[in-house]
Amino acid sequence: MEEWLPSLKTDTPQEGYELAIKLARKGVALTQPDAEVRKKLRGIYAENADSLTLASQVIAIHYQTVAAANDYWK
């Protein structure tokens, strides 16, 4: 597997949030490596409130991890 995450350290909370989104997206891509399957499924979950809420929850969990790794940007 290629190394794509050298660190959880970011300069700002904004960068930390963007990293959290990247973590969530990478997780999906690694779980379902077929881009065509992901594209086909996107139409299903894109209009499902529960799916979108769960996606936000995954990002929030990643953001908590990144924030802790950055000592909450103190």
CHARMM internal coordinates of N, CA and C (Angstrom, degrees):
IC EDIT
DIST 1 N 1 CA 1.4526
DIST 1 CA 1 C 1.5311
ANGL 1 N 1 CA 1 C 108.26
DIST 1 C 2 N 1.3123
ANGL 1 CA 1 C 2 N 116.08
DIHE 1 N 1 CA 1 C 2 N 135.10
DIST 2 N 2 CA 1.4584
ANGL 1 C 2 N 2 CA 120.60
DIHE 1 CA 1 C 2 N 2 CA -179.75
DIST 2 CA 2 C 1.5260
ANGL 2 N 2 CA 2 C 110.32
DIHE 1 C 2 N 2 CA 2 C -70.97
DIST 2 C 3 N 1.3296
ANGL 2 CA 2 C 3 N 116.14
DIHE 2 N 2 CA 2 C 3 N 143.88
DIST 3 N 3 CA 1.4635
ANGL 2 C 3 N 3 CA 120.76
DIHE 2 CA 2 C 3 N 3 CA 177.12
DIST 3 CA 3 C 1.5219
ANGL 3 N 3 CA 3 C 108.68
DIHE 2 C 3 N 3 CA 3 C -82.18
DIST 3 C 4 N 1.3221
ANGL 3 CA 3 C 4 N 116.45
DIHE 3 N 3 CA 3 C 4 N 121.57
DIST 4 N 4 CA 1.4656
ANGL 3 C 4 N 4 CA 120.60
DIHE 3 CA 3 C 4 N 4 CA -178.45
DIST 4 CA 4 C 1.5283
ANGL 4 N 4 CA 4 C 111.73
DIHE 3 C 4 N 4 CA 4 C -128.02
DIST 4 C 5 N 1.3336
ANGL 4 CA 4 C 5 N 116.14
DIHE 4 N 4 CA 4 C 5 N -4.21
DIST 5 N 5 CA 1.4692
ANGL 4 C 5 N 5 CA 120.25
DIHE 4 CA 4 C 5 N 5 CA -177.00
DIST 5 CA 5 C 1.5234
ANGL 5 N 5 CA 5 C 109.27
DIHE 4 C 5 N 5 CA 5 C -126.08
DIST 5 C 6 N 1.3212
ANGL 5 CA 5 C 6 N 117.05
DIHE 5 N 5 CA 5 C 6 N 84.77
DIST 6 N 6 CA 1.4617
ANGL 5 C 6 N 6 CA 118.78
DIHE 5 CA 5 C 6 N 6 CA -177.58
DIST 6 CA 6 C 1.5346
ANGL 6 N 6 CA 6 C 113.36
DIHE 5 C 6 N 6 CA 6 C -71.34
DIST 6 C 7 N 1.3404
ANGL 6 CA 6 C 7 N 117.35
DIHE 6 N 6 CA 6 C 7 N -23.93
DIST 7 N 7 CA 1.4591
ANGL 6 C 7 N 7 CA 120.16
DIHE 6 CA 6 C 7 N 7 CA -176.33
DIST 7 CA 7 C 1.5269
ANGL 7 N 7 CA 7 C 110.37
DIHE 6 C 7 N 7 CA 7 C -165.77
DIST 7 C 8 N 1.3165
ANGL 7 CA 7 C 8 N 115.26
DIHE 7 N 7 CA 7 C 8 N 155.60
DIST 8 N 8 CA 1.4647
ANGL 7 C 8 N 8 CA 120.57
DIHE 7 CA 7 C 8 N 8 CA 171.65
DIST 8 CA 8 C 1.5304
ANGL 8 N 8 CA 8 C 110.95
DIHE 7 C 8 N 8 CA 8 C -93.29
DIST 8 C 9 N 1.3060
ANGL 8 CA 8 C 9 N 117.36
DIHE 8 N 8 CA 8 C 9 N -2.18
DIST 9 N 9 CA 1.4615
ANGL 8 C 9 N 9 CA 121.89
DIHE 8 CA 8 C 9 N 9 CA -178.91
DIST 9 CA 9 C 1.5253
ANGL 9 N 9 CA 9 C 110.66
DIHE 8 C 9 N 9 CA 9 C -72.58
DIST 9 C 10 N 1.3190
ANGL 9 CA 9 C 10 N 115.83
DIHE 9 N 9 CA 9 C 10 N 133.30
DIST 10 N 10 CA 1.4657
ANGL 9 C 10 N 10 CA 121.93
DIHE 9 CA 9 C 10 N 10 CA 175.06
DIST 10 CA 10 C 1.5190
ANGL 10 N 10 CA 10 C 108.16
DIHE 9 C 10 N 10 CA 10 C -135.12
DIST 10 C 11 N 1.3134
ANGL 10 CA 10 C 11 N 116.52
DIHE 10 N 10 CA 10 C 11 N 159.73
DIST 11 N 11 CA 1.4638
ANGL 10 C 11 N 11 CA 120.32
DIHE 10 CA 10 C 11 N 11 CA -178.62
DIST 11 CA 11 C 1.5150
ANGL 11 N 11 CA 11 C 113.23
DIHE 10 C 11 N 11 CA 11 C -79.38
DIST 11 C 12 N 1.3192
ANGL 11 CA 11 C 12 N 117.12
DIHE 11 N 11 CA 11 C 12 N -29.18
DIST 12 N 12 CA 1.4661
ANGL 11 C 12 N 12 CA 120.15
DIHE 11 CA 11 C 12 N 12 CA -174.99
DIST 12 CA 12 C 1.5297
ANGL 12 N 12 CA 12 C 110.52
DIHE 11 C 12 N 12 CA 12 C -138.57
DIST 12 C 13 N 1.3262
ANGL 12 CA 12 C 13 N 116.68
DIHE 12 N 12 CA 12 C 13 N 160.36
DIST 13 N 13 CA 1.4626
ANGL 12 C 13 N 13 CA 119.45
DIHE 12 CA 12 C 13 N 13 CA 173.50
DIST 13 CA 13 C 1.5275
ANGL 13 N 13 CA 13 C 112.65
DIHE 12 C 13 N 13 CA 13 C -58.75
DIST 13 C 14 N 1.3340
ANGL 13 CA 13 C 14 N 117.66
DIHE 13 N 13 CA 13 C 14 N -36.02
DIST 14 N 14 CA 1.4681
ANGL 13 C 14 N 14 CA 121.21
DIHE 13 CA 13 C 14 N 14 CA 178.11
DIST 14 CA 14 C 1.5277
ANGL 14 N 14 CA 14 C 110.42
DIHE 13 C 14 N 14 CA 14 C -60.31
DIST 14 C 15 N 1.3259
ANGL 14 CA 14 C 15 N 116.38
DIHE 14 N 14 CA 14 C 15 N -46.58
DIST 15 N 15 CA 1.4647
ANGL 14 C 15 N 15 CA 119.86
DIHE 14 CA 14 C 15 N 15 CA 177.29
DIST 15 CA 15 C 1.5293
ANGL 15 N 15 CA 15 C 110.47
DIHE 14 C 15 N 15 CA 15 C -63.77
DIST 15 C 16 N 1.3227
ANGL 15 CA 15 C 16 N 116.05
DIHE 15 N 15 CA 15 C 16 N -34.49
DIST 16 N 16 CA 1.4575
ANGL 15 C 16 N 16 CA 120.00
DIHE 15 CA 15 C 16 N 16 CA 177.44
DIST 16 CA 16 C 1.5156
ANGL 16 N 16 CA 16 C 111.77
DIHE 15 C 16 N 16 CA 16 C -64.74
DIST 16 C 17 N 1.3141
ANGL 16 CA 16 C 17 N 116.54
DIHE 16 N 16 CA 16 C 17 N -40.21
DIST 17 N 17 CA 1.4638
ANGL 16 C 17 N 17 CA 120.21
DIHE 16 CA 16 C 17 N 17 CA 178.33
DIST 17 CA 17 C 1.5307
ANGL 17 N 17 CA 17 C 110.58
DIHE 16 C 17 N 17 CA 17 C -66.26
DIST 17 C 18 N 1.3235
ANGL 17 CA 17 C 18 N 116.09
DIHE 17 N 17 CA 17 C 18 N -41.32
DIST 18 N 18 CA 1.4688
ANGL 17 C 18 N 18 CA 119.87
DIHE 17 CA 17 C 18 N 18 CA 177.57
DIST 18 CA 18 C 1.5297
ANGL 18 N 18 CA 18 C 110.45
DIHE 17 C 18 N 18 CA 18 C -62.89
DIST 18 C 19 N 1.3243
ANGL 18 CA 18 C 19 N 117.21
DIHE 18 N 18 CA 18 C 19 N -36.92
DIST 19 N 19 CA 1.4581
ANGL 18 C 19 N 19 CA 120.64
DIHE 18 CA 18 C 19 N 19 CA 176.24
DIST 19 CA 19 C 1.5270
ANGL 19 N 19 CA 19 C 110.50
DIHE 18 C 19 N 19 CA 19 C -65.95
DIST 19 C 20 N 1.3198
ANGL 19 CA 19 C 20 N 117.19
DIHE 19 N 19 CA 19 C 20 N -39.52
DIST 20 N 20 CA 1.4659
ANGL 19 C 20 N 20 CA 120.92
DIHE 19 CA 19 C 20 N 20 CA 178.08
DIST 20 CA 20 C 1.5295
ANGL 20 N 20 CA 20 C 110.62
DIHE 19 C 20 N 20 CA 20 C -60.44
DIST 20 C 21 N 1.3126
ANGL 20 CA 20 C 21 N 117.10
DIHE 20 N 20 CA 20 C 21 N -41.33
DIST 21 N 21 CA 1.4646
ANGL 20 C 21 N 21 CA 121.10
DIHE 20 CA 20 C 21 N 21 CA 177.26
DIST 21 CA 21 C 1.5253
ANGL 21 N 21 CA 21 C 109.81
DIHE 20 C 21 N 21 CA 21 C -63.99
DIST 21 C 22 N 1.3272
ANGL 21 CA 21 C 22 N 116.12
DIHE 21 N 21 CA 21 C 22 N -43.06
DIST 22 N 22 CA 1.4671
ANGL 21 C 22 N 22 CA 119.53
DIHE 21 CA 21 C 22 N 22 CA 178.92
DIST 22 CA 22 C 1.5293
ANGL 22 N 22 CA 22 C 110.66
DIHE 21 C 22 N 22 CA 22 C -61.82
DIST 22 C 23 N 1.3264
ANGL 22 CA 22 C 23 N 117.19
DIHE 22 N 22 CA 22 C 23 N -41.01
DIST 23 N 23 CA 1.4642
ANGL 22 C 23 N 23 CA 120.78
DIHE 22 CA 22 C 23 N 23 CA 178.12
DIST 23 CA 23 C 1.5262
ANGL 23 N 23 CA 23 C 110.68
DIHE 22 C 23 N 23 CA 23 C -59.78
DIST 23 C 24 N 1.3286
ANGL 23 CA 23 C 24 N 116.02
DIHE 23 N 23 CA 23 C 24 N -43.76
DIST 24 N 24 CA 1.4668
ANGL 23 C 24 N 24 CA 120.10
DIHE 23 CA 23 C 24 N 24 CA -179.72
DIST 24 CA 24 C 1.5296
ANGL 24 N 24 CA 24 C 110.62
DIHE 23 C 24 N 24 CA 24 C -64.11
DIST 24 C 25 N 1.3142
ANGL 24 CA 24 C 25 N 116.46
DIHE 24 N 24 CA 24 C 25 N -44.47
DIST 25 N 25 CA 1.4617
ANGL 24 C 25 N 25 CA 120.30
DIHE 24 CA 24 C 25 N 25 CA -179.08
DIST 25 CA 25 C 1.5265
ANGL 25 N 25 CA 25 C 111.68
DIHE 24 C 25 N 25 CA 25 C -66.16
DIST 25 C 26 N 1.3351
ANGL 25 CA 25 C 26 N 116.36
DIHE 25 N 25 CA 25 C 26 N -40.73
DIST 26 N 26 CA 1.4633
ANGL 25 C 26 N 26 CA 120.09
DIHE 25 CA 25 C 26 N 26 CA 177.86
DIST 26 CA 26 C 1.5226
ANGL 26 N 26 CA 26 C 110.38
DIHE 25 C 26 N 26 CA 26 C -63.50
DIST 26 C 27 N 1.3336
ANGL 26 CA 26 C 27 N 116.26
DIHE 26 N 26 CA 26 C 27 N -39.00
DIST 27 N 27 CA 1.4568
ANGL 26 C 27 N 27 CA 119.82
DIHE 26 CA 26 C 27 N 27 CA 178.65
DIST 27 CA 27 C 1.5124
ANGL 27 N 27 CA 27 C 111.92
DIHE 26 C 27 N 27 CA 27 C -59.85
DIST 27 C 28 N 1.3143
ANGL 27 CA 27 C 28 N 116.39
DIHE 27 N 27 CA 27 C 28 N -42.29
DIST 28 N 28 CA 1.4684
ANGL 27 C 28 N 28 CA 120.56
DIHE 27 CA 27 C 28 N 28 CA 177.91
DIST 28 CA 28 C 1.5283
ANGL 28 N 28 CA 28 C 109.98
DIHE 27 C 28 N 28 CA 28 C -65.11
DIST 28 C 29 N 1.3202
ANGL 28 CA 28 C 29 N 116.78
DIHE 28 N 28 CA 28 C 29 N -44.74
DIST 29 N 29 CA 1.4625
ANGL 28 C 29 N 29 CA 120.55
DIHE 28 CA 28 C 29 N 29 CA -177.89
DIST 29 CA 29 C 1.5316
ANGL 29 N 29 CA 29 C 111.81
DIHE 28 C 29 N 29 CA 29 C -65.09
DIST 29 C 30 N 1.3169
ANGL 29 CA 29 C 30 N 116.89
DIHE 29 N 29 CA 29 C 30 N -35.36
DIST 30 N 30 CA 1.4648
ANGL 29 C 30 N 30 CA 119.42
DIHE 29 CA 29 C 30 N 30 CA 178.62
DIST 30 CA 30 C 1.5235
ANGL 30 N 30 CA 30 C 111.47
DIHE 29 C 30 N 30 CA 30 C -75.67
DIST 30 C 31 N 1.3380
ANGL 30 CA 30 C 31 N 116.34
DIHE 30 N 30 CA 30 C 31 N -32.40
DIST 31 N 31 CA 1.4580
ANGL 30 C 31 N 31 CA 120.59
DIHE 30 CA 30 C 31 N 31 CA 177.97
DIST 31 CA 31 C 1.5235
ANGL 31 N 31 CA 31 C 111.14
DIHE 30 C 31 N 31 CA 31 C -71.24
DIST 31 C 32 N 1.3431
ANGL 31 CA 31 C 32 N 116.14
DIHE 31 N 31 CA 31 C 32 N -41.29
DIST 32 N 32 CA 1.4722
ANGL 31 C 32 N 32 CA 121.42
DIHE 31 CA 31 C 32 N 32 CA 178.32
DIST 32 CA 32 C 1.5288
ANGL 32 N 32 CA 32 C 107.02
DIHE 31 C 32 N 32 CA 32 C -124.47
DIST 32 C 33 N 1.3332
ANGL 32 CA 32 C 33 N 117.07
DIHE 32 N 32 CA 32 C 33 N 90.05
DIST 33 N 33 CA 1.4667
ANGL 32 C 33 N 33 CA 119.64
DIHE 32 CA 32 C 33 N 33 CA -174.71
DIST 33 CA 33 C 1.5279
ANGL 33 N 33 CA 33 C 114.95
DIHE 32 C 33 N 33 CA 33 C -71.54
DIST 33 C 34 N 1.3077
ANGL 33 CA 33 C 34 N 118.85
DIHE 33 N 33 CA 33 C 34 N -12.72
DIST 34 N 34 CA 1.4679
ANGL 33 C 34 N 34 CA 121.44
DIHE 33 CA 33 C 34 N 34 CA -179.10
DIST 34 CA 34 C 1.5346
ANGL 34 N 34 CA 34 C 109.93
DIHE 33 C 34 N 34 CA 34 C -83.33
DIST 34 C 35 N 1.3198
ANGL 34 CA 34 C 35 N 116.03
DIHE 34 N 34 CA 34 C 35 N 107.70
DIST 35 N 35 CA 1.4650
ANGL 34 C 35 N 35 CA 121.63
DIHE 34 CA 34 C 35 N 35 CA -177.69
DIST 35 CA 35 C 1.5215
ANGL 35 N 35 CA 35 C 112.42
DIHE 34 C 35 N 35 CA 35 C -60.05
DIST 35 C 36 N 1.3171
ANGL 35 CA 35 C 36 N 117.51
DIHE 35 N 35 CA 35 C 36 N -35.73
DIST 36 N 36 CA 1.4666
ANGL 35 C 36 N 36 CA 120.66
DIHE 35 CA 35 C 36 N 36 CA 179.55
DIST 36 CA 36 C 1.5352
ANGL 36 N 36 CA 36 C 111.19
DIHE 35 C 36 N 36 CA 36 C -66.19
DIST 36 C 37 N 1.3039
ANGL 36 CA 36 C 37 N 117.27
DIHE 36 N 36 CA 36 C 37 N -38.62
DIST 37 N 37 CA 1.4664
ANGL 36 C 37 N 37 CA 120.68
DIHE 36 CA 36 C 37 N 37 CA 177.26
DIST 37 CA 37 C 1.5221
ANGL 37 N 37 CA 37 C 109.26
DIHE 36 C 37 N 37 CA 37 C -65.65
DIST 37 C 38 N 1.3399
ANGL 37 CA 37 C 38 N 117.39
DIHE 37 N 37 CA 37 C 38 N -44.60
DIST 38 N 38 CA 1.4733
ANGL 37 C 38 N 38 CA 120.13
DIHE 37 CA 37 C 38 N 38 CA 178.12
DIST 38 CA 38 C 1.5228
ANGL 38 N 38 CA 38 C 110.81
DIHE 37 C 38 N 38 CA 38 C -59.66
DIST 38 C 39 N 1.3321
ANGL 38 CA 38 C 39 N 116.21
DIHE 38 N 38 CA 38 C 39 N -41.86
DIST 39 N 39 CA 1.4700
ANGL 38 C 39 N 39 CA 120.47
DIHE 38 CA 38 C 39 N 39 CA -179.88
DIST 39 CA 39 C 1.5296
ANGL 39 N 39 CA 39 C 110.49
DIHE 38 C 39 N 39 CA 39 C -63.72
DIST 39 C 40 N 1.3165
ANGL 39 CA 39 C 40 N 116.26
DIHE 39 N 39 CA 39 C 40 N -41.06
DIST 40 N 40 CA 1.4654
ANGL 39 C 40 N 40 CA 120.75
DIHE 39 CA 39 C 40 N 40 CA 179.69
DIST 40 CA 40 C 1.5324
ANGL 40 N 40 CA 40 C 110.94
DIHE 39 C 40 N 40 CA 40 C -65.08
DIST 40 C 41 N 1.3211
ANGL 40 CA 40 C 41 N 117.19
DIHE 40 N 40 CA 40 C 41 N -40.54
DIST 41 N 41 CA 1.4633
ANGL 40 C 41 N 41 CA 121.45
DIHE 40 CA 40 C 41 N 41 CA -178.10
DIST 41 CA 41 C 1.5241
ANGL 41 N 41 CA 41 C 113.31
DIHE 40 C 41 N 41 CA 41 C -74.85
DIST 41 C 42 N 1.3266
ANGL 41 CA 41 C 42 N 116.61
DIHE 41 N 41 CA 41 C 42 N -24.66
DIST 42 N 42 CA 1.4669
ANGL 41 C 42 N 42 CA 120.64
DIHE 41 CA 41 C 42 N 42 CA -177.00
DIST 42 CA 42 C 1.5298
ANGL 42 N 42 CA 42 C 111.75
DIHE 41 C 42 N 42 CA 42 C -55.90
DIST 42 C 43 N 1.3088
ANGL 42 CA 42 C 43 N 117.45
DIHE 42 N 42 CA 42 C 43 N -39.56
DIST 43 N 43 CA 1.4625
ANGL 42 C 43 N 43 CA 120.96
DIHE 42 CA 42 C 43 N 43 CA 179.91
DIST 43 CA 43 C 1.5241
ANGL 43 N 43 CA 43 C 112.74
DIHE 42 C 43 N 43 CA 43 C -63.47
DIST 43 C 44 N 1.3212
ANGL 43 CA 43 C 44 N 115.77
DIHE 43 N 43 CA 43 C 44 N -29.19
DIST 44 N 44 CA 1.4714
ANGL 43 C 44 N 44 CA 119.77
DIHE 43 CA 43 C 44 N 44 CA 179.44
DIST 44 CA 44 C 1.5181
ANGL 44 N 44 CA 44 C 110.94
DIHE 43 C 44 N 44 CA 44 C -73.97
DIST 44 C 45 N 1.3405
ANGL 44 CA 44 C 45 N 116.52
DIHE 44 N 44 CA 44 C 45 N -51.42
DIST 45 N 45 CA 1.4656
ANGL 44 C 45 N 45 CA 117.85
DIHE 44 CA 44 C 45 N 45 CA -175.40
DIST 45 CA 45 C 1.5322
ANGL 45 N 45 CA 45 C 113.18
DIHE 44 C 45 N 45 CA 45 C -80.59
DIST 45 C 46 N 1.3233
ANGL 45 CA 45 C 46 N 117.65
DIHE 45 N 45 CA 45 C 46 N -18.93
DIST 46 N 46 CA 1.4637
ANGL 45 C 46 N 46 CA 120.32
DIHE 45 CA 45 C 46 N 46 CA -178.06
DIST 46 CA 46 C 1.5242
ANGL 46 N 46 CA 46 C 112.70
DIHE 45 C 46 N 46 CA 46 C -65.15
DIST 46 C 47 N 1.3173
ANGL 46 CA 46 C 47 N 117.19
DIHE 46 N 46 CA 46 C 47 N -21.84
DIST 47 N 47 CA 1.4608
ANGL 46 C 47 N 47 CA 120.64
DIHE 46 CA 46 C 47 N 47 CA -179.96
DIST 47 CA 47 C 1.5217
ANGL 47 N 47 CA 47 C 112.23
DIHE 46 C 47 N 47 CA 47 C -113.87
DIST 47 C 48 N 1.3238
ANGL 47 CA 47 C 48 N 116.31
DIHE 47 N 47 CA 47 C 48 N 18.05
DIST 48 N 48 CA 1.4540
ANGL 47 C 48 N 48 CA 121.28
DIHE 47 CA 47 C 48 N 48 CA -178.99
DIST 48 CA 48 C 1.5246
ANGL 48 N 48 CA 48 C 108.48
DIHE 47 C 48 N 48 CA 48 C -112.37
DIST 48 C 49 N 1.3180
ANGL 48 CA 48 C 49 N 116.52
DIHE 48 N 48 CA 48 C 49 N 112.89
DIST 49 N 49 CA 1.4643
ANGL 48 C 49 N 49 CA 121.42
DIHE 48 CA 48 C 49 N 49 CA -176.13
DIST 49 CA 49 C 1.5269
ANGL 49 N 49 CA 49 C 111.93
DIHE 48 C 49 N 49 CA 49 C -58.95
DIST 49 C 50 N 1.3211
ANGL 49 CA 49 C 50 N 117.48
DIHE 49 N 49 CA 49 C 50 N -39.87
DIST 50 N 50 CA 1.4620
ANGL 49 C 50 N 50 CA 119.94
DIHE 49 CA 49 C 50 N 50 CA 179.38
DIST 50 CA 50 C 1.5223
ANGL 50 N 50 CA 50 C 111.41
DIHE 49 C 50 N 50 CA 50 C -64.22
DIST 50 C 51 N 1.3124
ANGL 50 CA 50 C 51 N 117.54
DIHE 50 N 50 CA 50 C 51 N -42.34
DIST 51 N 51 CA 1.4611
ANGL 50 C 51 N 51 CA 121.27
DIHE 50 CA 50 C 51 N 51 CA 178.88
DIST 51 CA 51 C 1.5263
ANGL 51 N 51 CA 51 C 111.08
DIHE 50 C 51 N 51 CA 51 C -63.67
DIST 51 C 52 N 1.3180
ANGL 51 CA 51 C 52 N 116.82
DIHE 51 N 51 CA 51 C 52 N -41.57
DIST 52 N 52 CA 1.4576
ANGL 51 C 52 N 52 CA 120.69
DIHE 51 CA 51 C 52 N 52 CA -179.95
DIST 52 CA 52 C 1.5293
ANGL 52 N 52 CA 52 C 110.99
DIHE 51 C 52 N 52 CA 52 C -67.58
DIST 52 C 53 N 1.3414
ANGL 52 CA 52 C 53 N 116.31
DIHE 52 N 52 CA 52 C 53 N -38.35
DIST 53 N 53 CA 1.4561
ANGL 52 C 53 N 53 CA 120.04
DIHE 52 CA 52 C 53 N 53 CA 177.06
DIST 53 CA 53 C 1.5256
ANGL 53 N 53 CA 53 C 110.57
DIHE 52 C 53 N 53 CA 53 C -64.02
DIST 53 C 54 N 1.3182
ANGL 53 CA 53 C 54 N 117.30
DIHE 53 N 53 CA 53 C 54 N -42.44
DIST 54 N 54 CA 1.4616
ANGL 53 C 54 N 54 CA 120.80
DIHE 53 CA 53 C 54 N 54 CA 178.26
DIST 54 CA 54 C 1.5259
ANGL 54 N 54 CA 54 C 111.48
DIHE 53 C 54 N 54 CA 54 C -65.32
DIST 54 C 55 N 1.3169
ANGL 54 CA 54 C 55 N 117.57
DIHE 54 N 54 CA 54 C 55 N -37.10
DIST 55 N 55 CA 1.4654
ANGL 54 C 55 N 55 CA 120.32
DIHE 54 CA 54 C 55 N 55 CA 176.78
DIST 55 CA 55 C 1.5269
ANGL 55 N 55 CA 55 C 110.13
DIHE 54 C 55 N 55 CA 55 C -62.86
DIST 55 C 56 N 1.3251
ANGL 55 CA 55 C 56 N 116.45
DIHE 55 N 55 CA 55 C 56 N -41.05
DIST 56 N 56 CA 1.4704
ANGL 55 C 56 N 56 CA 120.50
DIHE 55 CA 55 C 56 N 56 CA 177.21
DIST 56 CA 56 C 1.5228
ANGL 56 N 56 CA 56 C 111.02
DIHE 55 C 56 N 56 CA 56 C -64.09
DIST 56 C 57 N 1.3123
ANGL 56 CA 56 C 57 N 116.21
DIHE 56 N 56 CA 56 C 57 N -36.89
DIST 57 N 57 CA 1.4607
ANGL 56 C 57 N 57 CA 120.70
DIHE 56 CA 56 C 57 N 57 CA 178.96
DIST 57 CA 57 C 1.5285
ANGL 57 N 57 CA 57 C 110.73
DIHE 56 C 57 N 57 CA 57 C -64.99
DIST 57 C 58 N 1.3172
ANGL 57 CA 57 C 58 N 117.52
DIHE 57 N 57 CA 57 C 58 N -41.64
DIST 58 N 58 CA 1.4660
ANGL 57 C 58 N 58 CA 121.00
DIHE 57 CA 57 C 58 N 58 CA 178.33
DIST 58 CA 58 C 1.5319
ANGL 58 N 58 CA 58 C 109.69
DIHE 57 C 58 N 58 CA 58 C -62.01
DIST 58 C 59 N 1.3166
ANGL 58 CA 58 C 59 N 117.25
DIHE 58 N 58 CA 58 C 59 N -43.68
DIST 59 N 59 CA 1.4630
ANGL 58 C 59 N 59 CA 120.62
DIHE 58 CA 58 C 59 N 59 CA 177.98
DIST 59 CA 59 C 1.5180
ANGL 59 N 59 CA 59 C 110.40
DIHE 58 C 59 N 59 CA 59 C -62.10
DIST 59 C 60 N 1.3340
ANGL 59 CA 59 C 60 N 117.63
DIHE 59 N 59 CA 59 C 60 N -42.27
DIST 60 N 60 CA 1.4635
ANGL 59 C 60 N 60 CA 121.22
DIHE 59 CA 59 C 60 N 60 CA 179.71
DIST 60 CA 60 C 1.5254
ANGL 60 N 60 CA 60 C 111.49
DIHE 59 C 60 N 60 CA 60 C -62.03
DIST 60 C 61 N 1.3098
ANGL 60 CA 60 C 61 N 117.10
DIHE 60 N 60 CA 60 C 61 N -40.39
DIST 61 N 61 CA 1.4661
ANGL 60 C 61 N 61 CA 120.57
DIHE 60 CA 60 C 61 N 61 CA 178.31
DIST 61 CA 61 C 1.5310
ANGL 61 N 61 CA 61 C 110.05
DIHE 60 C 61 N 61 CA 61 C -64.72
DIST 61 C 62 N 1.3221
ANGL 61 CA 61 C 62 N 116.68
DIHE 61 N 61 CA 61 C 62 N -44.02
DIST 62 N 62 CA 1.4722
ANGL 61 C 62 N 62 CA 119.47
DIHE 61 CA 61 C 62 N 62 CA 176.71
DIST 62 CA 62 C 1.5313
ANGL 62 N 62 CA 62 C 110.64
DIHE 61 C 62 N 62 CA 62 C -62.02
DIST 62 C 63 N 1.3290
ANGL 62 CA 62 C 63 N 116.68
DIHE 62 N 62 CA 62 C 63 N -39.06
DIST 63 N 63 CA 1.4693
ANGL 62 C 63 N 63 CA 119.99
DIHE 62 CA 62 C 63 N 63 CA -179.44
DIST 63 CA 63 C 1.5264
ANGL 63 N 63 CA 63 C 110.40
DIHE 62 C 63 N 63 CA 63 C -64.55
DIST 63 C 64 N 1.3157
ANGL 63 CA 63 C 64 N 117.91
DIHE 63 N 63 CA 63 C 64 N -38.58
DIST 64 N 64 CA 1.4676
ANGL 63 C 64 N 64 CA 120.55
DIHE 63 CA 63 C 64 N 64 CA 176.19
DIST 64 CA 64 C 1.5245
ANGL 64 N 64 CA 64 C 110.33
DIHE 63 C 64 N 64 CA 64 C -59.39
DIST 64 C 65 N 1.3161
ANGL 64 CA 64 C 65 N 116.74
DIHE 64 N 64 CA 64 C 65 N -42.27
DIST 65 N 65 CA 1.4573
ANGL 64 C 65 N 65 CA 121.43
DIHE 64 CA 64 C 65 N 65 CA 179.51
DIST 65 CA 65 C 1.5272
ANGL 65 N 65 CA 65 C 111.14
DIHE 64 C 65 N 65 CA 65 C -64.18
DIST 65 C 66 N 1.3257
ANGL 65 CA 65 C 66 N 116.37
DIHE 65 N 65 CA 65 C 66 N -46.24
DIST 66 N 66 CA 1.4704
ANGL 65 C 66 N 66 CA 120.67
DIHE 65 CA 65 C 66 N 66 CA -179.82
DIST 66 CA 66 C 1.5284
ANGL 66 N 66 CA 66 C 109.69
DIHE 65 C 66 N 66 CA 66 C -65.02
DIST 66 C 67 N 1.3143
ANGL 66 CA 66 C 67 N 118.08
DIHE 66 N 66 CA 66 C 67 N -42.31
DIST 67 N 67 CA 1.4601
ANGL 66 C 67 N 67 CA 121.13
DIHE 66 CA 66 C 67 N 67 CA 179.61
DIST 67 CA 67 C 1.5358
ANGL 67 N 67 CA 67 C 110.96
DIHE 66 C 67 N 67 CA 67 C -60.74
DIST 67 C 68 N 1.3250
ANGL 67 CA 67 C 68 N 116.28
DIHE 67 N 67 CA 67 C 68 N -44.55
DIST 68 N 68 CA 1.4611
ANGL 67 C 68 N 68 CA 120.01
DIHE 67 CA 67 C 68 N 68 CA 178.73
DIST 68 CA 68 C 1.5291
ANGL 68 N 68 CA 68 C 110.57
DIHE 67 C 68 N 68 CA 68 C -62.71
DIST 68 C 69 N 1.3325
ANGL 68 CA 68 C 69 N 117.48
DIHE 68 N 68 CA 68 C 69 N -40.61
DIST 69 N 69 CA 1.4687
ANGL 68 C 69 N 69 CA 121.32
DIHE 68 CA 68 C 69 N 69 CA 179.43
DIST 69 CA 69 C 1.5214
ANGL 69 N 69 CA 69 C 111.64
DIHE 68 C 69 N 69 CA 69 C -64.28
DIST 69 C 70 N 1.3237
ANGL 69 CA 69 C 70 N 116.38
DIHE 69 N 69 CA 69 C 70 N -23.89
DIST 70 N 70 CA 1.4751
ANGL 69 C 70 N 70 CA 121.56
DIHE 69 CA 69 C 70 N 70 CA -179.70
DIST 70 CA 70 C 1.5161
ANGL 70 N 70 CA 70 C 112.00
DIHE 69 C 70 N 70 CA 70 C -102.76
DIST 70 C 71 N 1.3323
ANGL 70 CA 70 C 71 N 116.69
DIHE 70 N 70 CA 70 C 71 N 18.12
DIST 71 N 71 CA 1.4702
ANGL 70 C 71 N 71 CA 122.34
DIHE 70 CA 70 C 71 N 71 CA -179.06
DIST 71 CA 71 C 1.5201
ANGL 71 N 71 CA 71 C 110.71
DIHE 70 C 71 N 71 CA 71 C 49.35
DIST 71 C 72 N 1.3284
ANGL 71 CA 71 C 72 N 114.49
DIHE 71 N 71 CA 71 C 72 N 37.81
DIST 72 N 72 CA 1.4772
ANGL 71 C 72 N 72 CA 123.02
DIHE 71 CA 71 C 72 N 72 CA 177.15
DIST 72 CA 72 C 1.5242
ANGL 72 N 72 CA 72 C 112.02
DIHE 71 C 72 N 72 CA 72 C 55.81
DIST 72 C 73 N 1.3397
ANGL 72 CA 72 C 73 N 116.51
DIHE 72 N 72 CA 72 C 73 N 29.05
DIST 73 N 73 CA 1.4631
ANGL 72 C 73 N 73 CA 124.89
DIHE 72 CA 72 C 73 N 73 CA 176.15
DIST 73 CA 73 C 1.5227
ANGL 73 N 73 CA 73 C 112.47
DIHE 72 C 73 N 73 CA 73 C 55.46
DIST 73 C 74 N 1.3386
ANGL 73 CA 73 C 74 N 115.13
DIHE 73 N 73 CA 73 C 74 N 39.59
DIST 74 N 74 CA 1.4869
ANGL 73 C 74 N 74 CA 119.40
DIHE 73 CA 73 C 74 N 74 CA 177.96
DIST 74 CA 74 C 1.5004
ANGL 74 N 74 CA 74 C 111.06
DIHE 73 C 74 N 74 CA 74 C -69.50
END
COOR INIT
IC SEED 1 N 1 CA 1 C
IC BUILD
